[in-house]
Structure formats: structure tokens, C-alpha cells
């Protein structure tokens, strides 16, 4: 319904302005008799009154003296004096600004719907020893569901059979996929990438991890405080004063022309344009820098931001595994280790396998040809190359294959960091090397963090679902002093709420499903555009389309400068209006001159807003 109302208002404005333009052209070019073009302009002015008065009455019923009220009075006064085209110009300036602001502030609020749509509607359940497809709504605690490769886990529960590689980064924030086997817990919303598991349901529906994320996003969206336009704050004092002053001028002078001049010169078009024109310029500036700003409310809030909260995986880091080291054992060259591993991993869809093959391509190393592929879900892969058996995978897989883990390999594994994952490579029964994979920190993160502080963020916090030791290492490299780890989505929301309760103005930057509730809870949510999930992007008011964290300090500067320009626009408009009111009340200018000053005031506001295009 709101969208239909906005469309009807836009149509009404278009018809009003169209009639005014037709009347003006007919008068200038002498195309129609005066009676007809005057009637057209009158009809356009009346439609304009309806357009503006609708908002004015709605505001009055809410006990608010908005800028639309004075505009309605000015338009009616213009019509009474026969200045129909002047009335339509006021309608265009005010109505156009209103529609512009609505357009740039309207958000495609599909976050909750997309979360629900992404969740599986049906699942495979074990019933009487047989696999049957049932609606997820039929699953109850204790039921056993089967999830195969590519499927989303629909319940919180425990693996009772099978092995699988599970990507739970969007729910927990862990960058590397987890290997799940009998006895391991799994969370709804995670994706089974390889293997197949049977899961005994513990929690399903709204109480599951995924269900709670949906509930938290909905609650955060509903609890967001409405933003009051800065112009309307001034209007609460400005409008009553102007109405009283205009009536006083009439009672003292008994001259309706002077009263109309007062109302026209004080018509708040410049006030109305002060915010949307500044917002439009800042949105354009941001877009050129890869910052997509959805609404003016986010810009208004950015002006007061003093705290930046950062997710780790996919935000501070690239969010995908990347080979950080190739190590040959017992004199085996590193390139031989990589070639053998890449040849085997070409037959696997595991994220680590992709990281290995990508590394071989980057190094220009030709992967070897392999055959007789044996996949061991959750552990690795075995292949044959030139009658040689090649095993690539975990320490557990190599032990199962009867391969001895050498002292050199044991020492190498013991020196690995907790944020790294290592696969071992063996030829026949000889362990020849290892490849270490880890999530990689984005470039120049430390410099970007420093720039955030210079741009007004006095407090920077990392909130992550990853392990504490991993988060601490990233925080040290990034130059962030405050980090909270091992968080579930609900716990992230709690930390953001605590920051806000202490008076902090919070920007949250994230990319995963688990970040969506926090993005909606923060004063301003910023999503990573290239790697971010749809739900994160839809929930956030701002998106970094190029995934560059350098956009955050730029965004803070744009927000602060935007509100400075808005306040300057309003102050300038009030000063010009005050001078014009004095001249109108003393009869030194007529309605036409008042109209010219009025439109010039609005034009200067627009030109001043264009300065925001240069903010870096």
C-alpha cells in the first residue's frame, strides 16, 4: 500500500506540473485562448494543493507543524491572487524534493523474505528405515534428516552417521570449512559441500540457529527509531512564526498582496531541498567510490558515528582459503609437492582443493595427470599418477593409508597457527611435503584502521564467531585493540546493543548471514558487496560494491560533511527568508520579486550541495 500511495503522489505531481507547463507554453506561444490556459494553470495549481495538503494534514493530525503546512498556505494565497503558475512552481520545488527524498530513502526491504526463501522448504528424513521427502515444518526433535552435497542443513542437531565437509562461515564466521563426523554438532543454515550426513534433530524452526537469525533481523528492523528530517526540526518553530507574522501583516496593512508576498518568500522550498539535494550529491559521490548508499537516514546517522564494529571473516579477511606456504620434506622440491597436490585436488570440489589448484596456476606449475580417484569425505583424496599412489589430505587419512608421519612433518604441524589448515602429501608410503592454507588479511588493513580513527571513529571493535586465538592474531595485525570472539549471531547483537546503550553511535560492517541481525541493529549497517550474502546486503543501508575497506573512512567523512552542508543550507535559507520577509512586510517587494528571491534561494541551496561531490 505505501508504494501505491507514493506512485499516486508522483502521478499527481506530474499531472500538476504538466498542466502548468502546458499553460505556460500556450501563453508564451499564444497557442490557446487565455480562458483555456488560465483554466489549465488553475487546475494544475488545485492538484498541487491536493498533493501538498495531503502531507500537511497528515502532519497536523500527528501534532506536527511541518513545512508542508506553510507551503499549502502559500499555494492557496497564490491561487487567490491569480498567480497559478507561481503556485505550481512551489508545488514542483516542494513536491519534487519530497519525492526525491522518498526515492533515495526507500529501501527494498526484502531481507526477511530472502532469508525465508533461502531456507529449504523440504528435506529428506529417515522414516521406518526409508528415506522420504517431507516438509521441514513436519520435522520434530528426535527425527533424523539426511543432507547431501550442496544441501543446506535445516536443523540444529548431531551427526549420527556419515562424514561431510560443512561450510558454516555464513552462520559462525569460521573461514575454513569444518569436517563433520559422528558425534559432531551442526547448525541450521550451514551448507554441506562434500559428503553426506544423517543428523538427529535437536532444535528446528524458529528456535534453531537460522530461525533465531530471522527473528533477530525482524525485531531489529521493527525497533529502528524513525529519522526526523533536519528541516522538519526547524519547521516546528519556523512555521507557526511565519503563519502568525503573515496574518499580522494583513491585519496591520489590510493588504493581501503583502501577506501573499510574506508567505511566498517564506515558503520553505529551500528548507525542503536542503536535505535531499545534499543527500543526492553524497550518494553520487559515494557511488563513484564504490560506496552504494541506500538512504538519507544512514547519512544523517553517520555524522555522529564514533564506533566501528567489524566482522572478521570476509570483512577484515578475504573470507576464502588461500595457500600461504608449500613445504617439501626430505629434499623434495616445493614445486613437485604442489604439482602432485594440484593434480589430485583437480578431482575435488573442496574449498582447500580449489586453493591448491589456484596456487599452482598462479605459480605457473603444471599439475600432474591422475587417475583411479578415491575421495574420502572430510579427510582428503587418493589418486594414481604414473603407477604411483598419491595421497593428499589430513593426518588422519595418511595414518589410515598406513603412511608414517615423520618427525619433520610432526614438527611442521606443531608450528602451525590456529587459523591455518594443513594438508599432507605422500607418494606411495613416503610423506613428501605439506601445504598450508589460511584465510588472508586484506591489503592495507592497518592503514585503513588508522584512517578510520582519523575520520572520527574513536573506538574500533572486532566481533567474530571464529576462535579467540584466531581473532586475536587478526586484531594484532590490523591494529585493533578490542576483539570479542566465539560469538553466535545473537551474542553479536547483544554486544552492538550494549555499545548503543552506552551512548555510542555504531557502524557495523559485515558480510554473512550471521552478521545480518547486527547490521540491522547498528545505527548504520555496511555490507561487503562482492562477497556478502544477499541477506547482509539487503539488511544494510550501505554496500561497499568493490569490497574495499578503504570505503569505510571515506564514508565517515562523507556522512559528516553531508550534515555540515545540510545545516549550512538551512541556515542560509533562513537568513534569506528573514530578509525577504522584512522587505515583503514593508511593501518594498511585490509577490513577483518575492518569488524570484525565493527561487534564487532554492537554487543556491542546490549549488551549495554540489560541493559534496568533491569530498574524499
Residue pairs with C-beta under 8 A, 6 or more apart in sequence:
6 99
6 102
6 106
9 51
9 54
9 95
9 99
10 99
12 47
12 50
12 51
13 48
13 51
13 91
13 92
13 95
13 96
13 99
15 44
15 47
16 44
16 45
16 47
16 48
16 51
16 88
16 91
16 92
16 95
17 44
17 88
17 91
17 92
18 44
19 40
19 41
19 43
19 44
19 47
19 88
20 40
20 41
20 44
20 45
20 84
20 85
20 88
20 89
20 92
22 37
22 40
23 37
23 38
23 40
23 41
23 44
23 84
23 85
24 37
24 41
24 85
25 31
26 32
26 36
26 37
26 40
27 34
27 37
31 37
32 40
38 84
41 84
41 85
41 88
42 79
42 84
44 84
44 88
45 75
45 78
45 79
45 84
45 85
45 87
45 88
45 91
46 79
48 75
48 87
48 88
48 90
48 91
48 95
49 72
49 75
49 76
49 79
49 87
49 91
51 91
51 95
52 68
52 71
52 72
52 75
52 91
52 94
52 95
53 68
53 72
55 66
55 68
55 98
56 66
56 68
56 69
56 71
56 72
59 65
59 66
59 68
59 69
60 66
60 69
64 232
64 236
65 235
65 236
65 239
65 240
66 232
66 235
66 239
67 94
67 231
67 232
67 235
67 238
67 239
67 268
67 271
67 272
68 94
69 239
69 243
70 235
70 238
70 239
70 242
70 243
70 263
70 266
70 267
70 268
71 90
71 91
71 94
71 267
71 268
71 269
71 272
73 243
73 246
73 263
74 87
74 90
74 260
74 263
74 264
74 266
74 267
75 87
75 90
75 91
77 256
77 259
77 260
77 263
77 264
78 84
78 86
78 87
78 90
78 260
78 264
78 591
79 87
80 256
80 260
81 256
81 257
81 260
81 591
83 260
83 591
83 595
86 264
86 591
86 595
89 595
89 599
90 264
90 267
90 269
93 269
93 272
93 273
93 599
93 602
94 267
94 268
94 269
94 272
97 269
97 272
97 273
97 276
97 277
98 272
98 276
100 276
100 277
100 280
101 229
101 275
101 276
101 279
101 296
104 276
104 279
104 280
104 283
104 294
104 295
104 296
105 279
105 294
105 295
105 296
105 297
106 295
107 294
107 295
107 541
108 538
109 221
109 538
110 538
111 217
111 221
111 516
111 520
111 535
111 538
111 539
112 214
112 217
112 218
112 221
114 534
114 535
114 538
115 210
115 213
115 214
115 217
115 513
115 516
115 535
116 214
118 152
118 534
118 535
119 136
119 152
119 154
119 188
119 189
119 210
120 136
120 151
120 152
120 154
121 135
121 136
122 133
122 134
122 135
122 136
123 133
123 134
123 136
123 139
123 145
123 146
123 147
123 154
124 131
124 132
124 133
124 134
124 145
124 146
124 147
124 148
125 131
125 132
125 133
125 134
125 138
125 139
125 143
125 144
125 145
125 146
126 143
126 144
126 145
126 146
126 198
127 134
131 146
136 154
136 204
137 205
139 145
139 154
139 155
139 201
139 204
140 201
140 204
141 201
141 202
141 203
141 204
142 200
142 201
143 200
143 201
144 160
144 198
144 199
144 200
144 201
145 154
145 155
145 157
145 198
145 199
145 201
146 196
146 197
146 198
146 199
147 153
147 154
147 164
147 192
147 196
147 197
147 199
148 192
148 196
149 164
149 192
149 193
149 194
149 195
149 196
149 349
150 191
150 192
150 193
151 191
151 192
152 188
152 189
152 190
152 191
152 192
153 166
153 186
153 187
153 188
153 189
153 190
153 191
153 192
153 199
154 188
154 204
154 210
155 188
155 199
155 201
155 202
155 203
155 204
155 208
156 185
156 186
156 187
156 188
156 201
156 202
156 203
156 204
156 208
156 209
157 185
157 186
157 199
157 200
157 201
157 202
157 203
158 183
158 184
158 185
158 186
158 199
158 200
158 202
159 180
159 181
159 182
159 183
159 184
159 185
159 186
159 197
159 198
159 199
160 182
160 198
160 199
160 200
161 182
161 197
161 198
162 181
162 182
162 195
162 196
162 197
162 198
162 377
163 179
163 180
163 181
163 195
163 197
163 377
163 378
163 379
164 179
164 180
164 181
164 192
164 193
164 194
164 195
164 196
164 197
164 377
164 378
165 177
165 178
165 179
165 180
165 192
165 193
165 194
165 195
165 350
165 351
165 377
165 378
166 177
166 178
166 179
166 180
166 186
166 190
166 191
166 192
166 193
167 177
167 178
167 190
167 191
167 193
167 351
168 174
168 177
168 178
168 186
168 187
168 189
168 190
168 191
169 175
169 177
169 313
169 314
169 319
169 512
170 189
170 190
170 191
170 512
170 513
170 514
170 533
171 187
171 188
171 189
171 190
171 209
171 210
171 213
171 465
171 489
171 512
171 513
171 514
172 187
172 465
172 466
172 488
172 514
173 311
173 312
173 313
173 464
173 465
173 466
173 487
173 512
173 514
174 313
174 465
174 466
174 467
175 313
175 314
175 317
175 319
175 320
175 321
175 419
175 439
175 466
176 321
176 351
176 352
176 421
176 437
176 438
176 439
177 193
177 350
177 351
177 352
178 184
179 378
179 379
179 394
180 186
180 197
180 378
181 378
186 197
186 199
187 208
187 209
187 210
188 203
188 204
188 208
188 209
188 210
188 211
189 209
189 210
189 213
189 513
193 349
193 350
193 351
194 348
194 349
194 350
194 375
194 377
194 378
195 377
195 378
196 377
203 209
204 211
205 211
206 212
206 214
206 215
209 488
209 489
210 513
212 489
212 490
213 489
213 513
213 514
213 516
213 517
216 489
216 490
216 493
216 516
216 517
216 520
216 521
217 516
217 517
217 520
217 535
217 539
220 493
220 517
220 520
220 521
221 520
221 539
224 520
227 296
227 297
227 300
227 301
229 275
230 274
230 275
230 300
230 563
230 566
230 567
230 570
231 268
231 271
231 272
231 274
231 275
231 570
234 271
234 570
234 574
235 268
235 271
238 268
238 271
238 574
239 268
242 262
242 263
242 266
242 581
245 262
245 266
245 581
245 585
246 259
246 262
246 263
246 266
247 259
249 255
249 258
249 259
249 262
249 584
249 585
250 256
250 258
250 259
253 259
253 585
253 587
255 587
257 590
257 591
258 584
258 585
258 587
260 591
261 584
261 589
261 590
261 591
261 593
261 594
262 581
262 584
262 585
262 594
264 584
264 591
264 594
264 595
264 598
265 577
265 580
265 581
265 583
265 584
265 589
265 594
265 595
265 597
265 598
266 577
266 580
266 581
267 598
268 573
268 577
269 598
269 599
269 601
269 602
270 569
270 572
270 573
270 576
270 577
270 598
270 601
270 602
270 604
270 605
271 570
271 573
271 574
273 569
273 602
273 605
273 606
273 609
274 566
274 569
274 570
274 573
274 605
274 609
275 296
275 566
275 569
276 296
277 569
277 605
277 606
277 609
278 562
278 565
278 566
278 569
278 609
278 612
279 296
279 299
279 562
280 609
281 609
281 610
281 611
281 612
281 613
282 293
282 299
282 558
282 559
282 561
282 562
282 612
282 615
283 293
283 299
284 613
285 558
285 612
285 613
285 614
285 615
286 292
286 293
286 542
286 554
286 555
286 558
287 293
289 551
289 554
289 616
290 529
290 544
290 545
290 546
290 548
290 551
291 542
291 543
291 544
291 545
291 551
291 554
291 555
291 558
292 529
292 542
292 543
292 544
292 545
293 299
293 541
293 542
293 555
294 540
294 541
294 542
294 543
295 541
297 541
298 524
298 541
298 542
298 559
299 558
299 559
299 562
299 563
300 559
300 562
300 563
301 505
301 523
301 524
301 559
302 507
302 524
302 555
302 556
302 558
302 559
302 560
302 562
303 559
303 560
303 562
303 563
303 564
304 505
304 523
305 456
305 457
305 505
305 506
305 507
305 523
305 524
305 556
305 559
306 456
306 457
306 458
306 459
306 504
306 505
307 457
307 458
307 459
307 460
307 461
307 499
307 504
307 505
307 506
307 507
308 452
308 457
308 459
308 460
308 461
308 506
308 507
308 509
308 552
309 460
309 461
309 462
309 463
309 495
309 496
309 499
309 506
309 507
309 508
309 509
309 518
309 522
310 316
310 460
310 461
310 462
310 463
310 480
310 509
310 510
311 462
311 463
311 464
311 508
311 509
311 510
311 511
311 512
311 515
311 518
312 462
312 464
312 466
312 470
312 471
312 474
313 319
313 439
313 464
313 465
313 466
313 511
313 512
314 510
314 511
314 512
314 528
314 531
314 532
315 509
315 510
315 511
315 528
315 549
316 441
316 442
316 445
316 462
316 474
316 478
316 549
317 439
317 440
317 441
317 442
317 474
318 439
318 440
318 441
318 442
318 531
319 439
319 511
319 531
320 351
320 355
320 439
320 531
321 351
321 352
321 354
321 355
321 421
321 437
321 438
321 439
322 355
322 358
322 359
322 437
322 438
322 439
322 440
323 355
323 356
323 358
323 359
323 435
323 436
323 437
324 420
324 436
324 437
324 438
324 440
325 435
325 436
326 334
326 335
326 337
326 338
326 359
326 433
326 434
326 435
326 436
327 334
327 337
327 412
327 433
327 434
327 435
327 436
328 334
328 336
328 337
328 432
328 433
329 406
329 408
329 409
329 412
329 431
329 432
329 433
329 434
330 406
330 408
330 430
330 432
332 432
332 433
334 433
335 363
335 365
336 432
336 433
337 425
337 432
337 433
337 434
337 435
338 356
338 359
338 360
338 363
338 365
338 435
339 360
339 365
339 366
339 367
339 368
340 368
340 385
340 390
340 392
340 425
340 427
340 432
341 356
341 360
341 392
341 423
341 425
341 433
341 435
342 356
342 357
342 359
342 360
342 365
342 367
342 368
343 367
343 368
343 369
343 370
343 383
343 385
343 390
344 370
344 381
344 382
344 383
344 385
344 390
344 392
345 352
345 353
345 354
345 356
345 357
345 381
345 392
346 353
346 357
346 367
346 370
347 370
347 373
347 375
347 381
347 383
348 375
348 381
352 421
352 423
352 437
353 381
355 437
356 423
356 435
356 437
357 367
359 435
360 366
360 367
368 385
368 386
369 385
370 383
370 384
370 385
370 390
371 383
371 384
371 385
372 383
372 384
373 381
373 382
373 383
374 381
374 382
374 383
375 381
376 382
376 393
376 397
376 400
379 393
379 394
379 396
379 397
379 400
380 391
380 392
380 393
380 394
380 397
380 423
381 391
381 392
381 393
382 389
382 390
382 391
382 392
382 393
382 397
382 401
383 389
383 390
383 392
384 390
388 427
388 428
389 427
389 428
390 425
390 426
390 427
391 397
391 398
391 401
391 403
391 424
391 425
391 426
392 423
392 424
392 425
392 426
393 423
393 424
394 423
394 424
395 405
395 413
395 424
398 405
398 424
398 426
398 431
399 405
401 426
401 429
402 429
403 426
403 429
403 430
403 431
404 429
404 431
405 424
405 431
406 431
409 424
409 431
409 434
412 422
412 434
413 422
413 434
416 422
416 436
417 438
417 470
417 473
418 467
418 469
418 470
418 473
419 438
419 439
419 466
419 467
419 469
419 470
419 473
419 474
420 436
420 437
420 438
421 436
421 437
421 438
422 434
422 435
422 436
422 437
423 434
423 435
423 437
424 431
424 433
424 434
425 431
425 432
425 433
425 434
425 435
426 432
441 474
441 477
441 478
442 549
444 549
444 550
445 477
445 478
445 479
445 549
446 477
446 478
446 479
448 549
448 550
448 552
448 553
449 460
449 478
449 479
449 480
450 479
451 550
451 553
452 460
452 552
452 553
452 556
453 460
454 553
455 553
455 554
455 556
455 557
455 560
456 556
456 557
456 560
457 507
457 553
457 556
459 482
459 499
459 504
460 480
460 481
460 482
461 480
461 482
461 483
461 484
461 495
461 499
462 471
462 474
462 475
462 478
462 480
462 482
462 483
462 484
462 485
463 483
463 484
463 487
463 492
463 495
463 496
463 518
464 470
464 471
464 483
464 484
464 485
464 487
465 485
465 486
465 487
465 488
465 489
465 492
465 514
466 485
466 486
467 485
467 486
468 485
468 486
470 485
471 483
471 484
471 485
472 483
472 485
474 483
475 481
475 482
475 483
484 495
487 495
488 514
489 513
489 514
489 515
489 516
489 517
489 518
490 517
492 514
492 515
492 517
492 518
493 517
493 518
493 521
496 506
496 508
496 518
496 521
496 522
497 521
499 506
500 506
500 521
500 522
500 523
505 523
506 522
506 523
506 524
507 522
507 523
507 524
507 525
507 526
507 552
507 555
507 556
508 515
508 518
508 519
508 521
508 522
508 524
508 525
508 526
509 526
509 527
509 528
509 549
509 552
510 516
510 518
510 519
510 525
510 526
510 527
510 528
510 532
510 536
510 540
511 527
511 528
511 531
511 532
511 533
511 536
512 532
512 533
512 536
513 533
513 535
513 536
515 527
515 536
516 533
516 535
516 536
516 539
518 525
519 525
519 526
519 527
519 536
519 539
519 540
520 539
524 541
524 542
525 539
525 540
525 541
525 542
526 540
526 541
526 542
526 543
526 544
526 552
526 555
527 536
527 537
527 539
527 540
527 542
527 543
527 544
528 536
528 543
528 544
528 547
529 537
529 543
529 544
529 545
529 546
529 547
530 545
530 546
530 547
531 547
532 540
532 543
537 543
542 555
544 551
544 552
554 616
557 615
557 616
558 612
558 615
561 612
561 615
562 612
565 608
565 609
565 611
565 612
568 608
569 605
569 608
569 609
572 601
572 604
572 605
572 608
573 601
573 602
573 605
576 597
576 601
576 604
577 601
580 589
580 594
580 597
580 598
580 601
583 589
583 594
584 594
589 597
